[in-house]
Amino acid sequence: MFCLLTAYFDESYNDRTLCVGGWLCDDDTWKHIELKWAARIEYERRISALKGLKPLTRYHASDCANHKREFEGWSRDRQILLTKKLLSILGVFKPFGVAAGVSFNELKSAFPNLKTKKDIEWEAYKLCMQSCFVQIGDTMAHEIPYERVTIIHDQGKGTFNGAALSAFEDMDAAKKFPNKKYFVTIAPGSAEKFIALQSADLIAYEGMKLTDAHKRGKLDFRKSMEAIIGHRIPITAGYLRADGLHELAELGLILPGARPVSSSKKRTP
């Protein structure tokens, strides 16, 4: 007998960096997190209506941080307060957080056969998702070896659906990944249907900002990341190093570009 856990993942990226991040916990805990999360979003929707602003339908980390789209017209204090409130929800229930980032330039340097922007982004996503699988697998092996996990990733516009499935299938086929037994299945989902994906968007964005800053020599943590640590939320976050990418290339452990982006749509679950 085992308990089924669910990990929700999303990605965040800019012109230099991509990060995949998410949270893992049992489904009963997710129900409590989603209930409180939805209540806070509904509260903010009513506030926006009273202020004559765009109605808020969901949390989107990048839009919130940059006061765009549904967050247009928000004050900085309100934006910061919402982030604090959402982090406090995660702080109460303490799901396990994981994030992995990569530099586009470093990836292209290690694998020069990646010619197009879409190819680079697709492989960056796949590598980051695989890194998250490794971290989750290690955690489960040491902490909860009798449980199993289902992966739900944000379907977005569908760009990375094939990359997510490819990461999962490669892990399942790998003979040297003993922790693959903990993973049951993977599927895309929307942030409207799975509110937990909104929390994944939060950690993916923070992971992207952290990776981007470190790649540019800025080692300080953002206040939101400090808040996650302050809430004692268990989290493992990092990024693929340039030397590690070159080592993967030399060993031939991955073959970026072997599966073109155009074919990924056919492999979407």
N, C-alpha and C positions, 0 to 999 in steps of 0.2 A: 504494500500500500504506500502511496506517496501523495503529497499535496501538490497541486498544480499552481505554479507561480506564473506571473505575466510580466514581461519586460517591454516597456513602451519606448520607442526610439524616434528621434527626429534629427534632422541635419541643419546646420547653419554654416554659411560661407560668405566670403567676400571675394575680391579679385585675387587675393593672395593665399587664403587659407580656407580649409574645410574641416568641420568637426561633426562627428556623430556622437550623440549623447542620449542617455535615457535613465530610467529608474526601474528597479526590480522589487516587487514585493508580492505577497499573496493577494488573491482576488478579494477577500473580505476587507482587507486594509484598503485596497484600491477603491472600494465602494465608499468608504468614509472620506478618503481624500477627494474623490470626484464630487461628492455631495457638498463638501465645504468649499471646494474650488468653484463649483457652479454657483453657489450662493454668493460668493464674493463678486463674480463676474456680473451676476444679476443686479447686485447692489450698485456696482459701477455703471451698469446700463441705465439705471434709474437716475443716478446723479448726472450722467451725460444728457439725458432727456430734459432734466430740469434746467441745465445750463445751455440748452439749445445746441448741443454738440452731436456729432454722429453717434448713433446707438452702438454700444459695444456688444459684440456677439461672442467673442472669444479673446483669449490672451495670445498675443503674438509678440515675442521678446524683442525682435528687431524693431518692429513698429512702435512698441511701447518706449523703447530707449531713445528712438529718434523722433517721437511725436508725429508719426505718419498715419495715414489712412484713418482707422477708427479712433486713433489716439491724437488726431490733429486737434489743436486747441487746448490740450492738457497742460497744466502747469508742471514744472519739474517736481515740485513737492508732491503733487498727486501721483505722478508716475513713480516716484521713489516709494511712496507709501503703499501703492498697489504691489510692487515687487516685494516689499517687506512682509505684507500680509500673506502673500502666496508662499513665500519662503517659510513663514511661521507655520503654515499648514503642513508643509513637508517636515518641518522641525518637530511637530507633534508626533507624526506617524513614522518618521525616519525610514523611508524606503532606501534601498541601496542604490547609490548613483554611480554612473560610469560614463566616461567621455574619452574620446580619442581624436586627435587632430593631426593634420598633415599640411605641409607647405606645397602648393602647386609647383613652384619653381624647383624645389628639391626632388619632387616626384618625377618631374620631366627630366631633370639632370640624371637621375638614376635609370630612367627608362626613356631614352630619346626617341623610341619608336612611337611614342604617344604624340600624334601630330596635331589633333584638333582640341579645342577647348572642351568639347563635350566628352572626348575620350579621357582627358586628364581628370575632369570632374567625376566621371563615372568610376574610374579606377581609384580615385582618392576616396570616394564614398565606400567602395567595396573594401579597401584596406582598413579604413577606420572602423567599419562595421565588424570586420573580422577581429580586429584588436579588441573591440568591446566583447565579442563572443569569448575570446581567450580570458579576459578579466572576469567575466561572469562565470565561466566554467571553473576557473581556479577558486573563486569564492565559494561556489556551490560544493566543490570537492572537499574543501576544508571546513565549511560551516554547516551546510545543509545537504549532505550527500544522498539523502533519500528522497529529495524533491525533484521535480521536473519543471521546465520553463517553456512557455510559449512566447514567441517574439511577435509584437505588433509594431510595424514601422509606419510613419506618416507617408501617405501615398502622394501628397502634394499634387504636382502636375503630372506625376507618373514618370518623371525623368529618371529617378533612381530605383524604381521598383525592380527592374531587372538586375541592377547591381546588388540589391539586398538579397534577392533570391540566389544569385550567383555566389555571394559570400556564404550563404547558408549551405548551399549544395557542395561547395568546395570543402567546407568544414566537415560535412557529413561524409565526404568521400576520402578525407585525409586519414591515412593510416597512423600518423604520428600525433593525432589529437585525441587523447584518451577521454577527455571530458565531453566529447560530442554526445554521449549517452544522456546528458542532462537536458538536451534540447529536443523538443517534440515537433514543433512546426513553426513556420513563419508566414505572415500574411500582411498585406497593406491595410490601412484604415484611415479614416478621416478624423480630424481633431474635433469635429462637430459630433460625431458618433461616439468617439472615445476621448472623453475629456482629459484622460491621463496623458494623451499625446501633447496637450498644452504644457504640461509640466516637463515633458521631454524637450519641448522647444526651448524652455528656460535654460536647462542645463546644457543643451547643445550650443546655444548662443554664448553662454558663459565660457564654455570650453573653447569655442572659436576665438573669442576675445582674448582668452588666456594664451592660447597657442600663438595667435597673431602677435601679441605683445612680446612674448618670450622670443619669437623669431626675430623681432626687431630690437632685442636687447633690453627690454623693459621687464624686470622680474617682479615688480610689485603686483599684488592681487587686487582686483577690483573689489569695491565694497560689498557688492552682491555675493561674490565668491567668499569673501571674509564672513559674510552673514551665514552662508551655508556651513562653513567650518564652525562658526560660533554656535550654531544650533546642534552641533555634534551629529550632523547627518553623515552617515558612512558614505564615503565617495572615493573613487579612484579615478584620477584624471591625468592625462599626459598626451604626448604627441610622438609621432614616428620621427626619429632622428635621421638626418641626412646619411650618416654612415650606416645606419641600419637598413635604409632603403637600398643603398649600393650593395650591401651584403646580400640582401634578398635577390638583387639582380644577378650578382656573381654566382650565387648558388642555383639560380634558375628555379627558385621555389614558386615564383608567380610569373605569369606571362601576360602582362598588360597588353591590351590591344588585340588579343586573340579572339575576344568576343566583342564585335563591334556594337556600338550603342544602338544602331538601327535594329539589331536582332533582339535586343533586350525586351522589347514589348511582347514578343512571342512567348517569353519565359515568365511573364508576370503571373503569380498565383491567382 
